[in-house]
Amino acid sequence: MSAYDRDLDRNPANHQPLTPLQFLERAAGAFPDRTAVIHGGLRRSYAEFYARTRRLASALAKRGIGRGDTVAAVLANTPAMLECHYGVPMCGAVLNTLNTRLDAATIAFSLDHGEAKVLITDREFSPVVQAALARASVKPLVIDYDDPEFDGPGERLGAIEYESFLAEGDPDFAWLPPDDEWDAIALNYTSGTTGDPKGVVYHHRGAYLTAIGNILSASMGRHPVYLWTLPMFHCNGWCFPWTISVLAGTHVCLRWVRAKAMFDAIAEHGVTHLCGAPIVMSTLLNAPAAERRELPHRVEFITAAAPPPEAVLAAMAEAGFNVTHVYGLTETYGPAVVNEWHGEWDDLPATERAALKSRQGIRYVPLDALDVLDPETMRPVPADGATLGEVMFRGNVVMKGYLKNPKASAAAFAGGWFHSGDLGVKHPDGYIQLKDRSKDIIISGGENISSIEVEEALYKHPAVQAAAVVAKPDEKWGETPVAFVELKPSEMVSAEEIVAWCRANLAHYKAPRHVVFTELPKTSTGKIQKFRLREMARAV
């Protein structure tokens, strides 16, 4: 034992559990009068924001909610959802934000599996929530949130309204920090495209570190103004509800992602940052002239999912947005990989810039390791940009595991790495690039076809707005690629022309044999639902 190991123990003075809850406490102390939340005509300062979260924590504690209890929320991007991200864990409970577009059966499953003690629900979603509650075995305390910005149909389902519930709480409540930074802070359910959804558990340490990582990767300066175009129910809004408090920034809530509302918010509130899937970019770029506003400055746009096509990147830059490409999964608190841009790449030809921009990139600062491994040998693949392997993560921003599912957790963590299920390559400079989900690789005549590669070729066609490629069973070839294509408004093109375009840009065997023109089914976060397209492909 060295001298550095003697008489230098941890104690309360030199070691405290990391938690993102302290970010709000600090912001309220340093900038009590600064605007924390904007929602329609509502403005709330950091002092008010902090007091309301403590009221929520206090009111929950008075109802017997404490450490390890689950509080579910079916809410839009509203002030109440922001308050839940602090107030729920401030009483020791775990926040379970539920996708507002789920069906009643899936919501009921999540409520039961997470053993929800409380459900905070927005009046807009009352029909599906009411049906879910009727199916669920648990009987949570139901708190209705009646958003003044919502004037549509819907009814209250519970015994108390959100504001009345907060009135029961103490604004000076001595909130509870976690006993251990490994304590759970949030529960997020995966999409459940095959079987029941899996409950991904986040801890305080991971939420803290991802919040800090976001600042670095999103180029955030002091007092950012963040527009909520990304659903807060999705990976806890990539941990941005906690990130913004670090810099005492402003949350601009947005109940519905509409072009005019986005442009108005950016122009009127000086928005500096927003996040979203490619569909959000399309909404902005395809907005009618009457709905557009001149941007007050260059706006940072952080996007995930499929890499933006070259034409979209150019259009976003011309519109005043700087696009940063990130990648991650629910199991990694949202983004854990970022395409760190090199200044000298700006001088490259447009096609080369787009090729570099389409790569997923390198690990977030808080992530310990990111690699592309052979899942059989668990050895890294060559960094040649060609050898396919599985993308794997390791570090403090990987989930605790799957709730009540030790078998799935063990499989996900086999070999000391988190197995993403995504297939990719590693380039000589260490940047990774996705090639497909393992289940999305098309094997035709014994040859592997990357659906992403075919999609990239389709996106380059000037008439194509969105595209997705899936496998269709084939007696001769085993599988053949089918392209589902969404055309830009007023564009017309034939299936034969699309196939010819692909053949001109790909090896012939990779070109789709069938083309279907349709509006692509998407999740509430803008991701294309390939499982639905596979069902449609069987009928082609």
HELIX and SHEET records of a PDB file:
HELIX    1   1 ALA A    3  ASP A    5  5                                   3    
HELIX    2   2 LEU A   21  ALA A   30  1                                  10    
HELIX    3   3 TYR A   46  LYS A   62  1                                  17    
HELIX    4   4 PRO A   79  MET A   90  1                                  12    
HELIX    5   5 ALA A  104  HIS A  113  1                                  10    
HELIX    6   6 ARG A  123  PHE A  125  5                                   3    
HELIX    7   7 SER A  126  ARG A  135  1                                  10    
HELIX    8   8 TYR A  162  ALA A  167  1                                   6    
HELIX    9   9 HIS A  204  SER A  217  1                                  14    
HELIX   10  10 CYS A  235  TRP A  238  1                                   4    
HELIX   11  11 PHE A  240  VAL A  246  1                                   7    
HELIX   12  12 ALA A  259  HIS A  269  1                                  11    
HELIX   13  13 PRO A  278  LEU A  285  1                                   8    
HELIX   14  14 ALA A  289  GLU A  291  5                                   3    
HELIX   15  15 GLU A  310  ALA A  319  1                                  10    
HELIX   16  16 THR A  330  THR A  332  5                                   3    
HELIX   17  17 GLY A  343  ASP A  347  5                                   5    
HELIX   18  18 ALA A  350  LYS A  357  1                                   8    
HELIX   19  19 PRO A  406  ALA A  412  1                                   7    
HELIX   20  20 ALA A  414  GLY A  416  5                                   3    
HELIX   21  21 SER A  438  ASP A  440  5                                   3    
HELIX   22  22 SER A  451  TYR A  459  1                                   9    
HELIX   23  23 ALA A  495  ASN A  505  1                                  11    
HELIX   24  24 HIS A  508  LYS A  510  5                                   3    
HELIX   25  25 LYS A  530  ARG A  538  1                                   9    
SHEET    1   A 9 LEU A  42  SER A  45  0                                        
SHEET    2   A 9 THR A  35  HIS A  39 -1                                        
SHEET    3   A 9 THR A 250  VAL A 252  1                                        
SHEET    4   A 9 VAL A 225  LEU A 227  1                                        
SHEET    5   A 9 HIS A 273  GLY A 276  1                                        
SHEET    6   A 9 VAL A 299  THR A 303  1                                        
SHEET    7   A 9 PHE A 321  LEU A 329  1                                        
SHEET    8   A 9 GLY A 334  VAL A 338 -1                                        
SHEET    9   A 9 ILE A 362  ARG A 363 -1                                        
SHEET    1   B 8 ILE A 160  GLU A 161  0                                        
SHEET    2   B 8 LEU A 141  TYR A 145  1                                        
SHEET    3   B 8 ALA A 116  ASP A 122  1                                        
SHEET    4   B 8 THR A  70  VAL A  74  1                                        
SHEET    5   B 8 VAL A  94  THR A  97  1                                        
SHEET    6   B 8 ALA A 184  TYR A 189  1                                        
SHEET    7   B 8 GLY A 199  HIS A 203 -1                                        
SHEET    8   B 8 GLY A 401  TYR A 402 -1                                        
SHEET    1   C 4 LEU A 367  LEU A 373  0                                        
SHEET    2   C 4 GLY A 389  GLY A 395 -1                                        
SHEET    3   C 4 PHE A 418  LYS A 426 -1                                        
SHEET    4   C 4 ILE A 432  ARG A 437 -1                                        
SHEET    1   D 2 ILE A 442  SER A 444  0                                        
SHEET    2   D 2 GLU A 447  ILE A 449 -1                                        
SHEET    1   E 3 VAL A 464  ASP A 474  0                                        
SHEET    2   E 3 GLY A 478  LEU A 487 -1                                        
SHEET    3   E 3 HIS A 514  PHE A 517  1                                        
END                                                                             
